Amino acid sequence: MQENELITESFELLIVGAGMSGLCMGIQAKLAGIHNFVILEKSSDLGGTWLNNRYPGAHCDVPSHLYSFSFAPKGDWLQKFASATEIHAYMHECAERYDLKKHFRFNTAISRARFHEGNHAWRVTTANGQTLNAKFLTLSTAPLNEPNMPDIPGFDSFAQPIFHTAQWPSSIDLKDKHVGIIGSAASAVQVIPHLAATAATVTVYQRTPNWILPRGNKVYGTAKLTLFKRPIFRSLYRGFLFCLHETNRLGFSKGSAVADLCAKMASTLAKRHLKAQIPNAQLREKLTPQYNFGCKRVLISDDFYPSLNRPNVNVVVDKIVRIDKSGITTDSDQRFTHDIIVCATGFELDHLARTVDVQGLSGITLQQAFKDGPQAYLGTVIRDMPNLFMLLGPNTATGHTSTLLYIEAQVKLSLRLIQELVKSGKSQLVVKPSVFEQYDQQLQARFAQTSWSGSCLSWYKTASGRNIAIWPGSTRQFWKTLDAATLDDFEVA
């Protein structure tokens, strides 16, 4: 950072990203009495995941009444599992309710953030050349932010539309088109039924089959909506959903009779769901996972399997070896001609570390801090990065419940540490190396008693087998762990 750079504005708190976590941080900061803050967002609107993912069928896999902030309940959700459009509208409602919109700076990406040890503050440079000063920095860009495009020979040679599900063109016409879709996981199971109902043919390129459970979605009728207007009923229903999903977590554990029984029941239900919806034995074999239940993300759907039974849909399990100007060739030398190729290939988990120059103490970069895979104390505080909090950071993802429950806990921790630091008369905190190492070792050791310790390939783990995504315990354990953190865990100055 050059000392002669002009600081245009100074803030107590600077939040990067206007998705669910950035929204939560902004709202709770206001409620905590912090009003001098700004939220920088690279897109033209708030929303994050729910702004970007607008492919046909995009929706949340967590019930609406649980996938909402505890402090901002919504009584008029239209259905059990909300669509991306409805969630995005809810986020705008929250921003309006808490008068947050004046804090947003849209179309403002950051290119550099450096901690200035002289005044214990962050200097953040935006892509448009502004330099902002902030005592505290929150990275709330979320891990599922940047689309991961497949590295396939000839990818750029395809002469027709080719795009990621998170970059769905609003004007694309699927009618009578021959569509290829690469991937068969979370976004694919949502969009494929819509492709199958519209396109002339759909070729699904599946690398690994998934465990899929029934979704059981339903549109709420007048009677239910009337009940949900009552806070007591809404609260009881949310509590029921919370307990139900915490019980589901046992299906990802192992080592006890109860956990083993839950895992067996869950896998049996998934197998019955597959058998009931896929009558063709050959296709059913293609769709049967060869790894333990829960090792990869478990999906929910009622219409994915039926869409694969359609005569215009073909599931290909051979490896793609190349793409040319008009189609795809597999390693069995089959070639398929396509008018459109859709990539349902996930996201780049380390995109922020690779693309934004974030430097903490002694010039340590975020990329260097994450050299062995993303790591963070309590999923929130990164080593050698003072006064920085990462929301939905490493090992805060959940395979069983709402991520908002984890976001709220992280925001609570971040603001409590900020307040305690200010009250102590100090202005800088950085996690102690010994505390960081002990936490990380204990965290990774806990995975041995979970289904995520399996040998399957998943975005949860690095090539070395280190789990960088999932929290290995219950939600209550996460809350308790974060509540136990104090300033004694940090070096303060």
Buried (B, 14 or more C-beta within 10 A) or exposed (E): BEEEEEEEEEBBBBBBBBBBBBBBBBBBBBEBEBEEBBBBBBBEBBBBBBBBBBBBBBBBBBBBBBBBBEEBBBBEBEBBBBBBEBBBBBBBEBBEEBEBEEBBBBEBBBEBBBBBEEEBBBBBBBBEEBBBBBBBBBBBBBBBBBBBBBEBEBBEEBEBBBBBBBEBEEEBEBEEBBBBBBBBBBBBBBBBBBBBBBBEBBBBBBBBBBBBBBBEBEEBEEEBBEBBEEEEBBEEBBEEBBEEBBEBBBBBBBEEEEBBEBBEEBBEBBBEBBEEBBEEEEBBEBBBBEBBBBBBBBBBBBBBBEBBEEEBBBBBBEEBBBBBEBBBBBEEEEEBEBBBBBBBBBBBBBBBBEBBBBBBEEEBBBBBBBEEBBBBBBBBBBBBBBBBBBBBBBBBBBBBBBBBBBBBBBBBBBBBBBEBBBEEEBBBBBBBEEBBBEBBEEBBEBBEBBBBBBEBEBBBBBEEEBBBBBBBBBBEEBBEBBEEBEBEBBBBE
